[in-house]
């Protein structure tokens, strides 16, 4: 059964397969993996580099952890089924003005071969208790206005539309029961 877990080196091969899928479909890897591509992307194949990447994923949750200037701590989680990496999710611990406007607390991506199977909805649902433990009562989740799949995922998880800003829809989801 798929589950959210902390990043782990045992998913190395499957993670690399997922990154190849994103590239093959023409996805912008920076949209999927943000700053990680710049630092690790060209060398992920090397076990030591991948281990350093996984360690960095864990360290980003720390208040004084490594991350680009202006970024907030975030909890990185991978969605896996057995030994298969299906996607990733990040919970930002607080909102900056930019995140309040466009980015939100939660961002997620599902590898292309695993889409349309309910994984995004399950990932978002399963992330809410993590956010609650971080002291976040309601998470802000955003999506592009024309991304109907993300809109359905957010609304199915209790997302309440606050507004549209530019090309983004902004939803709030309560983390409590």
C-alpha positions as CSV (number, residue, x, y, z in Angstrom):
1,X,0.0,0.0,0.0
2,X,1.4,3.4,-0.9
3,X,2.6,5.6,1.9
4,X,4.4,8.9,2.7
5,X,7.8,8.3,4.2
6,X,11.0,10.3,4.9
7,X,13.4,10.2,1.9
8,X,15.5,7.1,1.9
9,X,18.5,6.0,-0.2
10,X,16.9,2.6,-0.9
11,X,14.7,4.3,-3.5
12,X,17.7,5.4,-5.6
13,X,17.0,3.4,-8.7
14,X,13.2,4.1,-8.7
15,X,13.9,7.8,-8.0
16,X,16.2,8.0,-11.0
17,X,13.5,6.3,-13.1
18,X,11.0,8.9,-12.0
19,X,13.3,11.8,-12.9
20,X,13.8,10.3,-16.3
21,X,10.0,10.2,-16.8
22,X,9.7,13.9,-15.9
23,X,12.4,14.8,-18.4
24,X,11.0,12.5,-21.1
25,X,7.6,14.1,-20.9
26,X,9.1,17.5,-21.2
27,X,8.5,18.6,-17.6
28,X,10.7,21.3,-16.3
29,X,12.7,19.5,-13.6
30,X,13.1,22.8,-11.7
31,X,9.3,22.9,-11.3
32,X,9.3,19.4,-9.8
33,X,12.5,19.5,-7.8
34,X,13.2,23.2,-7.3
35,X,16.8,23.9,-6.2
36,X,17.8,20.2,-5.9
37,X,18.4,19.9,-9.6
38,X,21.1,22.6,-9.6
39,X,23.0,21.1,-6.7
40,X,22.6,17.3,-7.3
41,X,20.8,16.6,-10.6
42,X,23.8,16.0,-12.8
43,X,25.3,13.5,-10.3
44,X,22.3,11.7,-8.7
45,X,23.4,8.4,-10.3
46,X,26.4,8.3,-7.9
47,X,25.4,6.6,-4.7
48,X,27.4,9.0,-2.5
49,X,25.8,12.0,-4.2
50,X,22.4,10.5,-3.8
51,X,23.0,9.8,-0.2
52,X,24.1,13.5,0.3
53,X,20.9,14.5,-1.5
54,X,18.7,12.4,0.8
55,X,20.5,13.8,3.9
56,X,19.8,17.3,2.6
57,X,16.2,16.5,2.2
58,X,16.1,15.6,5.9
59,X,18.1,18.6,7.0
60,X,15.7,21.1,5.2
61,X,13.2,20.5,8.0
62,X,15.5,22.0,10.6
63,X,15.2,25.7,11.4
64,X,18.9,26.2,10.8
65,X,19.1,23.6,8.0
66,X,20.7,24.2,4.6
67,X,18.4,25.9,2.0
68,X,18.5,28.8,-0.4
69,X,18.3,32.3,1.2
70,X,14.8,33.4,1.9
71,X,13.4,29.8,1.9
72,X,11.6,28.5,5.0
73,X,12.1,25.1,6.7
74,X,10.1,22.3,4.9
75,X,9.4,18.7,5.6
76,X,10.1,16.6,2.5
77,X,8.2,13.3,2.2
78,X,8.3,10.7,-0.6
79,X,5.3,8.7,-1.6
80,X,6.3,5.1,-2.2
81,X,4.8,1.7,-2.8
82,X,7.1,-1.1,-1.9
83,X,10.4,-0.2,-3.5
84,X,8.7,2.1,-6.0
85,X,9.0,5.9,-5.8
86,X,5.7,7.4,-6.9
87,X,6.1,11.1,-6.0
88,X,7.1,13.7,-3.5
89,X,5.5,16.2,-1.2
90,X,6.9,19.2,0.7
91,X,5.2,20.9,3.7
92,X,6.6,24.4,4.2
93,X,6.6,25.2,7.9
94,X,5.5,28.8,7.5
95,X,4.5,31.2,4.8
96,X,6.6,34.0,3.4
97,X,4.8,36.8,1.4
98,X,5.6,34.9,-1.8
99,X,4.3,31.6,-0.5
100,X,1.1,33.3,0.9
101,X,0.5,34.8,-2.5
102,X,1.4,31.9,-4.9
103,X,3.2,28.9,-3.4
104,X,1.3,27.8,-0.3
105,X,2.3,25.3,2.4
106,X,2.1,22.1,0.4
107,X,3.5,21.2,-3.0
108,X,3.5,17.8,-4.5
109,X,4.4,16.0,-7.7
110,X,3.5,12.5,-8.9
111,X,5.7,10.7,-11.5
112,X,4.1,10.5,-14.9
113,X,3.6,6.7,-15.0
114,X,1.8,6.8,-11.7
115,X,-0.7,9.6,-12.5
116,X,-4.5,9.2,-12.7
117,X,-4.6,6.6,-9.9
118,X,-5.5,8.8,-7.0
119,X,-2.0,9.2,-5.6
120,X,-2.0,13.0,-5.5
121,X,-5.2,13.0,-3.5
122,X,-3.9,10.4,-1.1
123,X,-0.6,12.2,-0.7
124,X,-2.3,15.5,0.1
125,X,-4.7,13.8,2.6
126,X,-1.9,11.9,4.3
127,X,0.2,15.1,4.6
128,X,-2.4,16.9,6.8
129,X,-1.5,15.1,10.1
130,X,2.1,16.0,9.4
131,X,1.2,19.6,9.0
132,X,-1.0,19.5,12.1
133,X,2.0,18.2,14.1
134,X,4.0,21.2,12.8
135,X,1.4,23.5,14.4
136,X,-0.4,24.4,11.1
137,X,-4.1,24.5,11.6
138,X,-5.0,25.2,8.0
139,X,-2.7,24.7,5.0
140,X,-2.7,26.9,1.9
141,X,-2.6,24.9,-1.3
142,X,-2.5,26.6,-4.7
143,X,-2.8,25.4,-8.3
144,X,-2.9,27.0,-11.7
145,X,-6.4,28.1,-12.7
146,X,-6.4,25.7,-15.7
147,X,-5.1,22.7,-13.7
148,X,-8.4,20.9,-13.3
149,X,-6.8,17.7,-11.9
150,X,-5.1,19.6,-9.1
151,X,-8.3,21.6,-8.4
152,X,-10.2,18.3,-8.0
153,X,-7.5,16.9,-5.7
154,X,-7.6,20.0,-3.5
155,X,-11.3,20.2,-3.3
156,X,-11.7,16.5,-2.6
157,X,-9.5,17.0,0.4
158,X,-11.7,19.8,1.8
159,X,-10.0,22.7,0.1
160,X,-12.1,25.9,0.4
161,X,-11.4,28.4,-2.3
162,X,-10.3,31.8,-0.9
163,X,-9.6,33.5,-4.2
164,X,-7.8,33.6,-7.5
165,X,-4.7,35.7,-7.9
166,X,-3.2,36.1,-11.3
167,X,-3.2,32.6,-12.8
168,X,-3.4,30.8,-9.4
169,X,-6.3,29.5,-7.3
170,X,-5.7,29.6,-3.5
171,X,-7.4,27.1,-1.2
172,X,-7.3,26.5,2.5
173,X,-7.6,23.0,4.0
174,X,-8.1,22.4,7.8
175,X,-5.5,20.0,9.2
176,X,-7.6,18.9,12.2
177,X,-10.3,16.2,12.3
